[in-house]
Amino acid sequence: MQFQVPIHIKPLEPRITYRDKILLIGSCFTEHIGNFLIEQKFDALQNPNGILFDPVSVCNSLVSYIQNKQYEEKDLFYLNECWHSWQHHSRFSGLDKQQVLQQINASQQQAHTFLKQADWLVITLGSSFLYKLAENYVPVANCHKAPAQTFIKHLSTIEETVTALDGTLHQLFHFNPSLKIVFTISPVRHIRDGVIENNRSKARLLEATHHLVNKFDKLYYFPAYELVIDVLRDYRFYDIDLVHPNYPATQFVLEHFAANCLDADAAALMEEVKKIVIARKHKAFNPASQQHKKFLAATLDKIKALQEQYPFLQLREEQVYFEKELSV
């Protein structure tokens, strides 16, 4: 018996390799993909502004990286005993205004440099709902728990989303002509907006994204949304909040991402890297035993062999860790 609807995923062409630089931006589901790539030692940078949900915030952030925008004191505001930026996630917020600015601008500079050299940009869109400041209609990327009357909530039309993304894509390709872009739609359900409203929001993202993918040669679509919503189709695959996909669901998506987005050599090398990553997480029952020392030495030899064979592989942190453990 067949218990799942089959899904055809068009593989990337070309596919992602370990030599590629990958910038990821967008909703919290972006970070599932980003964390997966980073843990497997791909050269990836994720969410330089922190988590972003709507297309306008994503576009504004990408343009700021292209321009290498540096934020000033006037770009911050004070609320609930912290300094914040309307364009950044609360992980940048803090008590010291200068420190907040320093962190934001350091991230801007890093994103500017990385994006100029990037081979891939992964954009995960979460919601068509956009929030604007009521006083001047400036779009915000994060509300920072400000009072509801501070904002005007707007459900972006398909045309508005296409226009925003289209303009940003032209700037991106001018800034980095070799850049390739993968779009995904987050399977996280924005139920606070309402079930019907969430579906309208996602539908607009889907239509806008596919319009652009059909327009540009270097744009691709990976169906993270469809894998959870249409293939898994069960609340068993959501956390207790019934909003966020749980661990089995995210792993299911990541397995399909690896199978359809990574090239064969990268997939094979990833299995070797995975062994190193797992070995580092290993907690020895008896750290002083000769058996454990042999395990450390064998793993260190494997790291050195991989780095010699693949000089671009980022295993320096693991090498230092195992050398330190052996010296104890």
Secondary structure, DSSP 8 states (H G I E B T S, - for coil): ---S--------SS-B-TT-EEEEEESHHHHHHHHHHHHTT-EEEE-TT----SHHHHHHHHHHHHHT----GGGEEEETTEEEETTS-GGG-BS-HHHHHHHHHHHHHHHHHHHHH-SEEEEEE--SEEEEETTT--EES--TT--GGGEEEEE--HHHHHHHHHHHHHHHHHH-TT-EEEEEE-----GGG-HHHHHHHHHHHHHHHHHHHHH-TTEEE--HHHIIIIII-SGGGB-TTSSSB-HHHHHHHHHHHHHHHB-HHHHHHHHHHHHHHHHHH---SSTTSHHHHHHHHHHHHHHHHHHHH-TT---HHHHHHHHHHHH-
